[in-house]
C-alpha cells in the first residue's frame, strides 16, 4: 500500500463557495501512483467547510450561499458566541452542517469524481483569511 500526505494553504477568499479541485490535484501529484484507493481532504478550521457538488454552473454556488444565509442567519439575538463578529457563530454552524472533510475514491491515478462534480471550499466568514488543508491519499 502507498500513502501520501500533503498540507496546503489556500489563499484568502471572500465569503461563498469556491471550487478548489485544481488546487487539490496540483498539491498531490503523487496520487497518479495509486491505482485503487481513497483521498481525504480535511480543513483545519471551524468556520469554513468542504463539500462536493456541481462544478459547471456558477449559479449553483450563488444559490448555496443564499440558502445557507437564509437557514443560518446572522445577528440572531440567541447566539452567545459573538466575540469575533456577527458572522462568527453562523460560520461555525454552517461548517458543522457541511463538514470538515470529503472522501473521494481514487481510480487509475485520478480522483473518481463524477462528470459535473468538484470540490468546494465553503468560506463562511466575511474575512476568513487563508485556509489550511491536509490531503491524504492511500491505496495500491
N, CA, C and O atoms as CSV, one atom per row, in Angstrom:
chain,resi,resn,atom,element,x,y,z
A,1,UNK,N,N,0.841,-1.180,0.000
A,1,UNK,CA,C,0.000,0.000,0.000
A,1,UNK,C,C,0.889,1.247,0.000
A,1,UNK,O,O,1.938,1.285,0.642
A,2,UNK,N,N,0.443,2.249,-0.728
A,2,UNK,CA,C,1.123,3.541,-0.771
A,2,UNK,C,C,0.278,4.543,-0.001
A,2,UNK,O,O,-0.950,4.462,0.009
A,3,UNK,N,N,0.960,5.499,0.653
A,3,UNK,CA,C,0.253,6.552,1.363
A,3,UNK,C,C,0.997,7.861,1.145
A,3,UNK,O,O,2.218,7.926,1.292
A,4,UNK,N,N,0.251,8.898,0.795
A,4,UNK,CA,C,0.827,10.213,0.546
A,4,UNK,C,C,0.026,11.239,1.335
A,4,UNK,O,O,-1.191,11.125,1.480
A,5,UNK,N,N,0.735,12.244,1.842
A,5,UNK,CA,C,0.034,13.305,2.564
A,5,UNK,C,C,0.718,14.630,2.281
A,5,UNK,O,O,1.944,14.720,2.222
A,6,UNK,N,N,-0.105,15.654,2.108
A,6,UNK,CA,C,0.415,16.983,1.820
A,6,UNK,C,C,-0.478,18.023,2.488
A,6,UNK,O,O,-1.702,17.965,2.378
A,7,UNK,N,N,0.139,18.964,3.174
A,7,UNK,CA,C,-0.596,20.110,3.704
A,7,UNK,C,C,-0.483,21.259,2.732
A,7,UNK,O,O,0.578,21.474,2.146
A,8,UNK,N,N,-1.557,22.001,2.550
A,8,UNK,CA,C,-1.506,23.188,1.692
A,8,UNK,C,C,-2.259,24.325,2.371
A,8,UNK,O,O,-3.133,24.106,3.211
A,9,UNK,N,N,-1.903,25.524,1.990
A,9,UNK,CA,C,-2.631,26.689,2.470
A,9,UNK,C,C,-3.286,27.360,1.267
A,9,UNK,O,O,-2.615,27.741,0.308
A,10,UNK,N,N,-4.599,27.497,1.337
A,10,UNK,CA,C,-5.345,28.178,0.291
A,10,UNK,C,C,-5.311,29.671,0.563
A,10,UNK,O,O,-5.347,30.092,1.720
A,11,UNK,N,N,-5.243,30.467,-0.479
A,11,UNK,CA,C,-5.281,31.922,-0.308
A,11,UNK,C,C,-6.621,32.326,0.300
A,11,UNK,O,O,-7.610,31.603,0.182
A,12,UNK,N,N,-6.642,33.473,0.943
A,12,UNK,CA,C,-7.887,34.005,1.499
A,12,UNK,C,C,-8.888,34.242,0.373
A,12,UNK,O,O,-8.540,34.739,-0.698
A,13,UNK,N,N,-10.123,33.879,0.639
A,13,UNK,CA,C,-11.185,34.061,-0.342
A,13,UNK,C,C,-12.354,34.777,0.318
A,13,UNK,O,O,-12.503,34.770,1.540
A,14,UNK,N,N,-13.167,35.387,-0.509
A,14,UNK,CA,C,-14.365,36.046,0.001
A,14,UNK,C,C,-15.374,35.001,0.462
A,14,UNK,O,O,-15.273,33.821,0.126
A,15,UNK,N,N,-16.320,35.451,1.218
A,15,UNK,CA,C,-17.391,34.568,1.670
A,15,UNK,C,C,-18.093,33.977,0.459
A,15,UNK,O,O,-18.401,34.686,-0.499
A,16,UNK,N,N,-18.347,32.655,0.510
A,16,UNK,CA,C,-19.012,31.985,-0.599
A,16,UNK,C,C,-18.447,30.593,-0.811
A,16,UNK,O,O,-17.712,30.062,0.021
A,17,UNK,N,N,-18.807,30.023,-1.940
A,17,UNK,CA,C,-18.449,28.647,-2.286
A,17,UNK,C,C,-17.489,28.692,-3.473
A,17,UNK,O,O,-17.817,29.226,-4.533
A,18,UNK,N,N,-16.298,28.122,-3.278
A,18,UNK,CA,C,-15.208,28.261,-4.250
A,18,UNK,C,C,-14.696,26.889,-4.675
A,18,UNK,O,O,-14.371,26.054,-3.831
A,19,UNK,N,N,-14.624,26.659,-5.979
A,19,UNK,CA,C,-14.063,25.399,-6.487
A,19,UNK,C,C,-12.559,25.356,-6.253
A,19,UNK,O,O,-11.836,26.283,-6.618
A,20,UNK,N,N,-12.093,24.263,-5.636
A,20,UNK,CA,C,-10.669,24.118,-5.331
A,20,UNK,C,C,-10.105,22.794,-5.848
A,20,UNK,O,O,-8.998,22.407,-5.475
A,21,UNK,N,N,-10.849,22.105,-6.693
A,21,UNK,CA,C,-10.409,20.798,-7.194
A,21,UNK,C,C,-9.017,20.871,-7.811
A,21,UNK,O,O,-8.168,20.024,-7.533
A,22,UNK,N,N,-8.784,21.861,-8.633
A,22,UNK,CA,C,-7.486,22.007,-9.291
A,22,UNK,C,C,-6.343,22.199,-8.306
A,22,UNK,O,O,-5.251,21.669,-8.510
A,23,UNK,N,N,-6.587,22.950,-7.244
A,23,UNK,CA,C,-5.558,23.176,-6.236
A,23,UNK,C,C,-5.237,21.885,-5.471
A,23,UNK,O,O,-4.089,21.637,-5.101
A,24,UNK,N,N,-6.266,21.075,-5.246
A,24,UNK,CA,C,-6.068,19.791,-4.573
A,24,UNK,C,C,-5.185,18.893,-5.448
A,24,UNK,O,O,-4.211,18.313,-4.968
A,25,UNK,N,N,-5.531,18.786,-6.714
A,25,UNK,CA,C,-4.768,17.928,-7.630
A,25,UNK,C,C,-3.334,18.421,-7.798
A,25,UNK,O,O,-2.401,17.620,-7.858
A,26,UNK,N,N,-3.162,19.718,-7.873
A,26,UNK,CA,C,-1.827,20.303,-8.022
A,26,UNK,C,C,-0.952,20.004,-6.802
A,26,UNK,O,O,0.255,19.796,-6.931
A,27,UNK,N,N,-1.567,19.983,-5.627
A,27,UNK,CA,C,-0.821,19.777,-4.380
A,27,UNK,C,C,-0.382,18.330,-4.170
A,27,UNK,O,O,0.567,18.076,-3.429
A,28,UNK,N,N,-1.056,17.390,-4.808
A,28,UNK,CA,C,-0.743,15.976,-4.561
A,28,UNK,C,C,-0.581,15.219,-5.881
A,28,UNK,O,O,-1.396,14.352,-6.198
A,29,UNK,N,N,0.473,15.542,-6.661
A,29,UNK,CA,C,0.667,14.856,-7.942
A,29,UNK,C,C,0.944,13.355,-7.778
A,29,UNK,O,O,0.739,12.579,-8.712
A,30,UNK,N,N,1.409,12.951,-6.594
A,30,UNK,CA,C,1.718,11.539,-6.359
A,30,UNK,C,C,0.469,10.657,-6.370
A,30,UNK,O,O,0.582,9.431,-6.344
A,31,UNK,N,N,-0.712,11.261,-6.407
A,31,UNK,CA,C,-1.949,10.472,-6.498
A,31,UNK,C,C,-1.940,9.617,-7.770
A,31,UNK,O,O,-2.612,8.588,-7.841
A,32,UNK,N,N,-1.181,10.049,-8.755
A,32,UNK,CA,C,-1.107,9.302,-10.016
A,32,UNK,C,C,-0.501,7.905,-9.830
A,32,UNK,O,O,-0.637,7.050,-10.704
A,33,UNK,N,N,0.168,7.674,-8.692
A,33,UNK,CA,C,0.774,6.369,-8.420
A,33,UNK,C,C,-0.216,5.371,-7.808
A,33,UNK,O,O,0.127,4.206,-7.605
A,34,UNK,N,N,-1.416,5.810,-7.520
A,34,UNK,CA,C,-2.407,4.943,-6.878
A,34,UNK,C,C,-3.391,4.437,-7.929
A,34,UNK,O,O,-4.045,5.226,-8.611
A,35,UNK,N,N,-3.488,3.122,-8.050
A,35,UNK,CA,C,-4.436,2.532,-8.997
A,35,UNK,C,C,-5.842,2.474,-8.403
A,35,UNK,O,O,-6.816,2.849,-9.056
A,36,UNK,N,N,-5.937,1.999,-7.152
A,36,UNK,CA,C,-7.218,1.896,-6.451
A,36,UNK,C,C,-7.007,2.383,-5.026
A,36,UNK,O,O,-6.144,1.866,-4.316
A,37,UNK,N,N,-7.787,3.372,-4.602
A,37,UNK,CA,C,-7.597,3.894,-3.258
A,37,UNK,C,C,-8.604,4.951,-2.889
A,37,UNK,O,O,-9.696,5.032,-3.452
A,38,UNK,N,N,-8.205,5.763,-1.922
A,38,UNK,CA,C,-9.065,6.823,-1.401
A,38,UNK,C,C,-8.240,8.083,-1.190
A,38,UNK,O,O,-7.026,8.030,-0.995
A,39,UNK,N,N,-8.931,9.216,-1.233
A,39,UNK,CA,C,-8.310,10.501,-0.945
A,39,UNK,C,C,-9.217,11.252,0.017
A,39,UNK,O,O,-10.411,11.414,-0.236
A,40,UNK,N,N,-8.641,11.707,1.117
A,40,UNK,CA,C,-9.382,12.529,2.065
A,40,UNK,C,C,-8.806,13.938,2.016
A,40,UNK,O,O,-7.590,14.127,2.016
A,41,UNK,N,N,-9.696,14.916,1.976
A,41,UNK,CA,C,-9.306,16.317,2.076
A,41,UNK,C,C,-9.942,16.841,3.359
A,41,UNK,O,O,-11.158,16.756,3.532
A,42,UNK,N,N,-9.119,17.385,4.260
A,42,UNK,CA,C,-9.561,17.830,5.577
A,42,UNK,C,C,-9.201,19.297,5.761
A,42,UNK,O,O,-8.075,19.700,5.470
A,43,UNK,N,N,-10.144,20.098,6.240
A,43,UNK,CA,C,-9.882,21.512,6.511
A,43,UNK,C,C,-9.645,21.699,8.005
A,43,UNK,O,O,-10.384,21.163,8.830
A,44,UNK,N,N,-8.612,22.459,8.344
A,44,UNK,CA,C,-8.219,22.637,9.741
A,44,UNK,C,C,-8.810,23.917,10.341
A,44,UNK,O,O,-8.111,24.686,11.000
A,45,UNK,N,N,-10.076,24.126,10.107
A,45,UNK,CA,C,-10.735,25.340,10.598
A,45,UNK,C,C,-12.163,25.005,11.017
A,45,UNK,O,O,-12.731,24.004,10.580
A,46,UNK,N,N,-12.738,25.858,11.871
A,46,UNK,CA,C,-14.096,25.622,12.365
A,46,UNK,C,C,-15.122,26.593,11.789
A,46,UNK,O,O,-16.300,26.524,12.140
A,47,UNK,N,N,-14.692,27.491,10.915
A,47,UNK,CA,C,-15.634,28.446,10.335
A,47,UNK,C,C,-15.639,28.398,8.812
A,47,UNK,O,O,-16.134,29.313,8.154
A,48,UNK,N,N,-15.085,27.330,8.260
A,48,UNK,CA,C,-15.135,27.054,6.826
A,48,UNK,C,C,-15.307,25.548,6.697
A,48,UNK,O,O,-15.032,24.806,7.640
A,49,UNK,N,N,-15.757,25.100,5.541
A,49,UNK,CA,C,-16.028,23.672,5.371
A,49,UNK,C,C,-15.706,23.244,3.944
A,49,UNK,O,O,-15.272,24.037,3.109
A,50,UNK,N,N,-15.938,21.959,3.702
A,50,UNK,CA,C,-15.708,21.374,2.381
A,50,UNK,C,C,-16.950,20.610,1.958
A,50,UNK,O,O,-17.666,20.057,2.792
A,51,UNK,N,N,-17.197,20.585,0.659
A,51,UNK,CA,C,-18.263,19.748,0.117
A,51,UNK,C,C,-17.938,19.434,-1.336
A,51,UNK,O,O,-17.060,20.053,-1.938
A,52,UNK,N,N,-18.652,18.472,-1.886
A,52,UNK,CA,C,-18.539,18.120,-3.306
A,52,UNK,C,C,-19.886,18.387,-3.935
A,52,UNK,O,O,-20.920,17.967,-3.414
A,53,UNK,N,N,-19.873,19.090,-5.064
A,53,UNK,CA,C,-21.121,19.361,-5.754
A,53,UNK,C,C,-20.846,19.825,-7.172
A,53,UNK,O,O,-19.718,19.732,-7.658
A,54,UNK,N,N,-21.870,20.320,-7.828
A,54,UNK,CA,C,-21.862,20.789,-9.225
A,54,UNK,C,C,-20.682,21.714,-9.503
A,54,UNK,O,O,-20.469,22.684,-8.777
A,55,UNK,N,N,-19.918,21.420,-10.546
A,55,UNK,CA,C,-18.744,22.239,-10.847
A,55,UNK,C,C,-18.866,23.046,-12.140
A,55,UNK,O,O,-17.909,23.719,-12.523
A,56,UNK,N,N,-19.998,23.001,-12.814
A,56,UNK,CA,C,-20.100,23.655,-14.117
A,56,UNK,C,C,-20.828,24.992,-14.059
A,56,UNK,O,O,-20.315,25.992,-14.560
A,57,UNK,N,N,-21.993,25.027,-13.467
A,57,UNK,CA,C,-22.819,26.234,-13.464
A,57,UNK,C,C,-22.540,27.054,-12.207
A,57,UNK,O,O,-22.850,26.596,-11.107
A,58,UNK,N,N,-21.962,28.255,-12.335
A,58,UNK,CA,C,-21.627,29.061,-11.165
A,58,UNK,C,C,-22.844,29.513,-10.346
A,58,UNK,O,O,-22.695,29.904,-9.189
A,59,UNK,N,N,-24.030,29.464,-10.928
A,59,UNK,CA,C,-25.212,29.864,-10.145
A,59,UNK,C,C,-25.494,28.890,-9.010
A,59,UNK,O,O,-26.161,29.248,-8.040
A,60,UNK,N,N,-24.990,27.651,-9.120
A,60,UNK,CA,C,-25.141,26.694,-8.022
A,60,UNK,C,C,-24.446,27.242,-6.781
A,60,UNK,O,O,-24.995,27.168,-5.682
A,61,UNK,N,N,-23.247,27.789,-6.945
A,61,UNK,CA,C,-22.507,28.332,-5.805
A,61,UNK,C,C,-23.219,29.542,-5.210
A,61,UNK,O,O,-23.223,29.719,-3.992
A,62,UNK,N,N,-23.811,30.362,-6.041
A,62,UNK,CA,C,-24.581,31.517,-5.562
A,62,UNK,C,C,-25.793,31.044,-4.768
A,62,UNK,O,O,-26.097,31.587,-3.705
A,63,UNK,N,N,-26.480,30.038,-5.283
A,63,UNK,CA,C,-27.663,29.508,-4.593
A,63,UNK,C,C,-27.305,28.828,-3.273
A,63,UNK,O,O,-28.063,28.915,-2.307
A,64,UNK,N,N,-26.158,28.152,-3.225
A,64,UNK,CA,C,-25.697,27.571,-1.958
A,64,UNK,C,C,-25.547,28.676,-0.910
A,64,UNK,O,O,-26.049,28.551,0.207
A,65,UNK,N,N,-24.861,29.747,-1.274
A,65,UNK,CA,C,-24.634,30.851,-0.337
A,65,UNK,C,C,-25.960,31.448,0.126
A,65,UNK,O,O,-26.144,31.715,1.313
A,66,UNK,N,N,-26.878,31.656,-0.807
A,66,UNK,CA,C,-28.190,32.202,-0.457
A,66,UNK,C,C,-28.922,31.281,0.508
A,66,UNK,O,O,-29.488,31.752,1.494
A,67,UNK,N,N,-28.922,29.993,0.247
A,67,UNK,CA,C,-29.630,29.031,1.087
A,67,UNK,C,C,-29.069,29.024,2.517
A,67,UNK,O,O,-29.824,29.101,3.486
A,68,UNK,N,N,-27.752,28.932,2.634
A,68,UNK,CA,C,-27.166,28.854,3.965
A,68,UNK,C,C,-27.327,30.159,4.736
A,68,UNK,O,O,-27.466,30.134,5.959
A,69,UNK,N,N,-27.310,31.301,4.047
A,69,UNK,CA,C,-27.535,32.572,4.740
A,69,UNK,C,C,-28.977,32.685,5.247
A,69,UNK,O,O,-29.218,33.265,6.306
A,70,UNK,N,N,-29.916,32.142,4.507
A,70,UNK,CA,C,-31.306,32.129,4.971
A,70,UNK,C,C,-31.505,31.134,6.114
A,70,UNK,O,O,-32.232,31.411,7.069
A,71,UNK,N,N,-30.856,29.981,6.009
A,71,UNK,CA,C,-31.029,28.921,7.000
A,71,UNK,C,C,-30.327,29.220,8.325
A,71,UNK,O,O,-30.815,28.848,9.392
A,72,UNK,N,N,-29.192,29.887,8.248
A,72,UNK,CA,C,-28.414,30.202,9.447
A,72,UNK,C,C,-28.103,31.706,9.405
A,72,UNK,O,O,-27.016,32.105,8.987
A,73,UNK,N,N,-29.058,32.535,9.837
A,73,UNK,CA,C,-28.898,33.991,9.716
A,73,UNK,C,C,-27.896,34.560,10.724
A,73,UNK,O,O,-27.638,33.983,11.780
A,74,UNK,N,N,-27.356,35.695,10.358
A,74,UNK,CA,C,-26.502,36.448,11.278
A,74,UNK,C,C,-27.373,37.259,12.233
A,74,UNK,O,O,-28.574,37.425,12.019
A,75,UNK,N,N,-26.743,37.751,13.278
A,75,UNK,CA,C,-27.377,38.653,14.248
A,75,UNK,C,C,-28.553,38.052,14.986
A,75,UNK,O,O,-29.445,38.777,15.426
A,76,UNK,N,N,-28.569,36.749,15.125
A,76,UNK,CA,C,-29.624,36.122,15.924
A,76,UNK,C,C,-29.358,36.479,17.387
A,76,UNK,O,O,-28.271,36.204,17.896
A,77,UNK,N,N,-30.327,37.083,18.070
A,77,UNK,CA,C,-30.091,37.506,19.460
A,77,UNK,C,C,-29.859,36.343,20.424
A,77,UNK,O,O,-29.390,36.556,21.542
A,78,UNK,N,N,-30.176,35.132,20.011
A,78,UNK,CA,C,-29.956,33.968,20.875
A,78,UNK,C,C,-28.520,33.452,20.845
A,78,UNK,O,O,-28.143,32.662,21.711
A,79,UNK,N,N,-27.707,33.874,19.873
A,79,UNK,CA,C,-26.307,33.446,19.828
A,79,UNK,C,C,-25.552,34.057,21.007
A,79,UNK,O,O,-25.663,35.254,21.273
A,80,UNK,N,N,-24.802,33.242,21.697
A,80,UNK,CA,C,-23.954,33.732,22.789
A,80,UNK,C,C,-22.521,33.959,22.307
A,80,UNK,O,O,-21.831,34.858,22.788
A,81,UNK,N,N,-22.083,33.138,21.356
A,81,UNK,CA,C,-20.713,33.221,20.842
A,81,UNK,C,C,-20.679,34.246,19.707
A,81,UNK,O,O,-20.998,33.929,18.561
A,82,UNK,N,N,-20.291,35.472,20.042
A,82,UNK,CA,C,-20.263,36.536,19.029
A,82,UNK,C,C,-19.025,37.420,19.165
A,82,UNK,O,O,-19.012,38.553,18.684
A,83,UNK,N,N,-17.982,36.900,19.823
A,83,UNK,CA,C,-16.782,37.680,20.096
A,83,UNK,C,C,-16.071,38.150,18.837
A,83,UNK,O,O,-15.444,39.209,18.831
A,84,UNK,N,N,-16.168,37.368,17.777
A,84,UNK,CA,C,-15.440,37.701,16.550
A,84,UNK,C,C,-16.335,38.317,15.481
A,84,UNK,O,O,-15.922,38.411,14.325
A,85,UNK,N,N,-17.523,38.731,15.826
A,85,UNK,CA,C,-18.403,39.398,14.880
A,85,UNK,C,C,-19.671,38.612,14.607
A,85,UNK,O,O,-19.817,37.461,15.018
A,86,UNK,N,N,-20.579,39.262,13.904
A,86,UNK,CA,C,-21.899,38.674,13.658
A,86,UNK,C,C,-21.879,37.478,12.718
A,86,UNK,O,O,-22.837,36.706,12.677
A,87,UNK,N,N,-20.787,37.314,11.955
A,87,UNK,CA,C,-20.706,36.162,11.051
A,87,UNK,C,C,-20.037,34.955,11.704
A,87,UNK,O,O,-19.958,33.890,11.092
A,88,UNK,N,N,-19.555,35.106,12.945
A,88,UNK,CA,C,-18.761,34.046,13.571
A,88,UNK,C,C,-19.579,32.808,13.924
A,88,UNK,O,O,-19.275,31.721,13.434
A,89,UNK,N,N,-20.596,32.938,14.750
A,89,UNK,CA,C,-21.386,31.761,15.137
A,89,UNK,C,C,-22.103,31.145,13.938
A,89,UNK,O,O,-22.117,29.920,13.816
A,90,UNK,N,N,-22.699,31.945,13.045
A,90,UNK,CA,C,-23.287,31.327,11.855
A,90,UNK,C,C,-22.249,30.540,11.041
A,90,UNK,O,O,-22.576,29.502,10.466
A,91,UNK,N,N,-21.016,31.021,10.990
A,91,UNK,CA,C,-19.965,30.307,10.255
A,91,UNK,C,C,-19.696,28.944,10.892
A,91,UNK,O,O,-19.524,27.952,10.184
A,92,UNK,N,N,-19.658,28.892,12.219
A,92,UNK,CA,C,-19.439,27.615,12.905
A,92,UNK,C,C,-20.585,26.644,12.624
A,92,UNK,O,O,-20.353,25.458,12.388
A,93,UNK,N,N,-21.805,27.141,12.650
A,93,UNK,CA,C,-22.963,26.279,12.396
A,93,UNK,C,C,-22.957,25.752,10.963
A,93,UNK,O,O,-23.192,24.565,10.737
A,94,UNK,N,N,-22.691,26.619,10.005
A,94,UNK,CA,C,-22.648,26.207,8.602
A,94,UNK,C,C,-21.550,25.172,8.377
A,94,UNK,O,O,-21.744,24.195,7.654
A,95,UNK,N,N,-20.380,25.400,9.013
A,95,UNK,CA,C,-19.273,24.452,8.869
A,95,UNK,C,C,-19.656,23.093,9.445
A,95,UNK,O,O,-19.294,22.059,8.884
A,96,UNK,N,N,-20.383,23.085,10.559
A,96,UNK,CA,C,-20.808,21.804,11.141
A,96,UNK,C,C,-21.823,21.094,10.261
A,96,UNK,O,O,-21.809,19.868,10.160
A,97,UNK,N,N,-22.696,21.852,9.628
A,97,UNK,CA,C,-23.691,21.248,8.736
A,97,UNK,C,C,-23.030,20.598,7.518
A,97,UNK,O,O,-23.435,19.513,7.100
A,98,UNK,N,N,-22.033,21.242,6.957
A,98,UNK,CA,C,-21.390,20.729,5.741
A,98,UNK,C,C,-20.255,19.760,6.036
A,98,UNK,O,O,-20.096,18.774,5.316
A,99,UNK,N,N,-19.473,20.007,7.059
A,99,UNK,CA,C,-18.424,19.075,7.443
A,99,UNK,C,C,-17.023,19.555,7.142
A,99,UNK,O,O,-16.810,20.466,6.342
A,100,UNK,N,N,-16.064,18.911,7.810
A,100,UNK,CA,C,-14.670,19.322,7.720
A,100,UNK,C,C,-13.839,18.470,6.761
A,100,UNK,O,O,-12.650,18.734,6.583
A,101,UNK,N,N,-14.442,17.456,6.142
A,101,UNK,CA,C,-13.655,16.657,5.196
A,101,UNK,C,C,-14.544,16.029,4.131
A,101,UNK,O,O,-15.754,15.878,4.297
A,102,UNK,N,N,-13.899,15.675,3.043
A,102,UNK,CA,C,-14.553,14.916,1.975
A,102,UNK,C,C,-13.655,13.728,1.636
A,102,UNK,O,O,-12.431,13.804,1.739
A,103,UNK,N,N,-14.288,12.639,1.232
A,103,UNK,CA,C,-13.571,11.428,0.809
A,103,UNK,C,C,-13.930,11.173,-0.650
A,103,UNK,O,O,-15.099,11.200,-1.035
A,104,UNK,N,N,-12.901,10.927,-1.450
A,104,UNK,CA,C,-13.102,10.684,-2.875
A,104,UNK,C,C,-12.356,9.409,-3.263
A,104,UNK,O,O,-11.179,9.267,-2.930
A,105,UNK,N,N,-13.003,8.491,-3.950
A,105,UNK,CA,C,-12.276,7.318,-4.434
A,105,UNK,C,C,-11.199,7.734,-5.445
A,105,UNK,O,O,-11.349,8.714,-6.174
A,106,UNK,N,N,-10.129,6.970,-5.464
A,106,UNK,CA,C,-9.079,7.156,-6.465
A,106,UNK,C,C,-9.115,5.932,-7.365
A,106,UNK,O,O,-9.084,4.795,-6.896
A,107,UNK,N,N,-9.181,6.187,-8.676
A,107,UNK,CA,C,-9.210,5.098,-9.652
A,107,UNK,C,C,-8.243,5.438,-10.774
A,107,UNK,O,O,-8.342,6.490,-11.405
A,108,UNK,N,N,-7.302,4.522,-11.010
A,108,UNK,CA,C,-6.309,4.697,-12.077
A,108,UNK,C,C,-5.582,6.037,-11.991
A,108,UNK,O,O,-5.388,6.717,-12.999
A,109,UNK,N,N,-5.182,6.408,-10.765
A,109,UNK,CA,C,-4.374,7.598,-10.570
A,109,UNK,C,C,-5.111,8.917,-10.604
A,109,UNK,O,O,-4.490,9.979,-10.648
A,110,UNK,N,N,-6.442,8.858,-10.584
A,110,UNK,CA,C,-7.233,10.096,-10.660
A,110,UNK,C,C,-8.352,10.067,-9.638
A,110,UNK,O,O,-8.820,9.000,-9.242
A,111,UNK,N,N,-8.775,11.245,-9.217
A,111,UNK,CA,C,-9.952,11.319,-8.356
A,111,UNK,C,C,-11.156,10.852,-9.166
A,111,UNK,O,O,-11.367,11.309,-10.289
A,112,UNK,N,N,-11.939,9.950,-8.603
A,112,UNK,CA,C,-13.099,9.398,-9.315
A,112,UNK,C,C,-14.336,10.259,-9.055
A,112,UNK,O,O,-15.373,9.769,-8.607
A,113,UNK,N,N,-14.200,11.552,-9.348
A,113,UNK,CA,C,-15.341,12.462,-9.252
A,113,UNK,C,C,-16.245,12.255,-10.461
A,113,UNK,O,O,-15.788,11.853,-11.531
A,114,UNK,N,N,-17.516,12.530,-10.281
A,114,UNK,CA,C,-18.459,12.453,-11.391
A,114,UNK,C,C,-18.206,13.570,-12.390
A,114,UNK,O,O,-17.466,14.513,-12.107
A,115,UNK,N,N,-18.818,13.461,-13.549
A,115,UNK,CA,C,-18.617,14.416,-14.639
A,115,UNK,C,C,-18.815,15.857,-14.207
A,115,UNK,O,O,-18.045,16.728,-14.613
A,116,UNK,N,N,-19.816,16.129,-13.403
A,116,UNK,CA,C,-20.153,17.502,-13.026
A,116,UNK,C,C,-19.813,17.802,-11.566
A,116,UNK,O,O,-20.397,18.708,-10.971
A,117,UNK,N,N,-18.873,17.050,-10.984
A,117,UNK,CA,C,-18.544,17.253,-9.575
A,117,UNK,C,C,-17.209,17.964,-9.387
A,117,UNK,O,O,-16.254,17.750,-10.134
A,118,UNK,N,N,-17.175,18.809,-8.374
A,118,UNK,CA,C,-15.954,19.479,-7.977
A,118,UNK,C,C,-15.917,19.612,-6.460
A,118,UNK,O,O,-16.941,19.486,-5.788
A,119,UNK,N,N,-14.732,19.867,-5.935
A,119,UNK,CA,C,-14.551,20.057,-4.500
A,119,UNK,C,C,-14.634,21.550,-4.212
A,119,UNK,O,O,-13.963,22.359,-4.853
A,120,UNK,N,N,-15.467,21.900,-3.240
A,120,UNK,CA,C,-15.655,23.302,-2.846
A,120,UNK,C,C,-14.997,23.596,-1.512
A,120,UNK,O,O,-15.071,22.789,-0.584
A,121,UNK,N,N,-14.357,24.741,-1.415
A,121,UNK,CA,C,-14.098,25.386,-0.141
A,121,UNK,C,C,-15.331,26.242,0.131
A,121,UNK,O,O,-15.706,27.079,-0.691
A,122,UNK,N,N,-15.945,26.034,1.261
A,122,UNK,CA,C,-17.118,26.802,1.663
A,122,UNK,C,C,-16.653,27.805,2.711
A,122,UNK,O,O,-16.491,27.460,3.881
A,123,UNK,N,N,-16.443,29.029,2.293
A,123,UNK,CA,C,-15.962,30.078,3.196
A,123,UNK,C,C,-17.171,30.771,3.812
A,123,UNK,O,O,-17.958,31.414,3.117
A,124,UNK,N,N,-17.306,30.628,5.132
A,124,UNK,CA,C,-18.486,31.147,5.820
A,124,UNK,C,C,-18.245,32.462,6.549
A,124,UNK,O,O,-19.175,33.026,7.125
A,125,UNK,N,N,-17.020,32.955,6.535
A,125,UNK,CA,C,-16.715,34.231,7.185
A,125,UNK,C,C,-16.551,35.309,6.133
A,125,UNK,O,O,-16.159,35.033,4.999
A,126,UNK,N,N,-16.856,36.552,6.522
A,126,UNK,CA,C,-16.639,37.670,5.608
A,126,UNK,C,C,-15.148,37.831,5.309
A,126,UNK,O,O,-14.764,38.108,4.172
A,127,UNK,N,N,-14.315,37.658,6.329
A,127,UNK,CA,C,-12.865,37.776,6.179
A,127,UNK,C,C,-12.209,36.584,6.886
A,127,UNK,O,O,-11.625,36.736,7.959
A,128,UNK,N,N,-12.310,35.424,6.289
A,128,UNK,CA,C,-11.823,34.206,6.923
A,128,UNK,C,C,-10.322,34.042,6.883
A,128,UNK,O,O,-9.759,33.345,7.726
A,129,UNK,N,N,-9.669,34.656,5.941
A,129,UNK,CA,C,-8.222,34.523,5.823
A,129,UNK,C,C,-7.819,33.260,5.092
A,129,UNK,O,O,-8.674,32.526,4.596
A,130,UNK,N,N,-6.517,32.999,5.022
A,130,UNK,CA,C,-6.034,31.771,4.380
A,130,UNK,C,C,-6.561,30.552,5.124
A,130,UNK,O,O,-6.777,30.596,6.335
A,131,UNK,N,N,-6.767,29.455,4.381
A,131,UNK,CA,C,-7.302,28.224,4.985
A,131,UNK,C,C,-6.325,27.096,4.739
A,131,UNK,O,O,-5.790,26.948,3.640
A,132,UNK,N,N,-6.093,26.288,5.788
A,132,UNK,CA,C,-5.152,25.173,5.718
A,132,UNK,C,C,-5.890,23.860,5.512
A,132,UNK,O,O,-6.891,23.586,6.175
A,133,UNK,N,N,-5.386,23.048,4.582
A,133,UNK,CA,C,-5.936,21.742,4.289
A,133,UNK,C,C,-4.864,20.673,4.469
A,133,UNK,O,O,-3.675,20.930,4.281
A,134,UNK,N,N,-5.299,19.479,4.835
A,134,UNK,CA,C,-4.427,18.304,4.815
A,134,UNK,C,C,-5.057,17.330,3.834
A,134,UNK,O,O,-6.220,16.954,3.983
A,135,UNK,N,N,-4.287,16.922,2.830
A,135,UNK,CA,C,-4.758,15.998,1.801
A,135,UNK,C,C,-4.002,14.679,2.003
A,135,UNK,O,O,-2.772,14.652,2.011
A,136,UNK,N,N,-4.746,13.606,2.162
A,136,UNK,CA,C,-4.149,12.289,2.376
A,136,UNK,C,C,-4.728,11.318,1.348
A,136,UNK,O,O,-5.946,11.198,1.216
A,137,UNK,N,N,-3.858,10.636,0.631
A,137,UNK,CA,C,-4.286,9.635,-0.344
A,137,UNK,C,C,-3.573,8.331,-0.057
A,137,UNK,O,O,-2.385,8.312,0.264
A,138,UNK,N,N,-4.315,7.240,-0.178
A,138,UNK,CA,C,-3.723,5.918,0.060
A,138,UNK,C,C,-4.372,4.895,-0.849
A,138,UNK,O,O,-5.506,5.064,-1.296
A,139,UNK,N,N,-3.627,3.825,-1.114
A,139,UNK,CA,C,-4.146,2.746,-1.941
A,139,UNK,C,C,-3.024,1.924,-2.529
A,139,UNK,O,O,-1.869,2.007,-2.111
A,140,UNK,N,N,-3.403,1.126,-3.514
A,140,UNK,CA,C,-2.438,0.230,-4.158
A,140,UNK,C,C,-2.199,0.674,-5.601
A,140,UNK,O,O,-1.417,0.049,-6.318
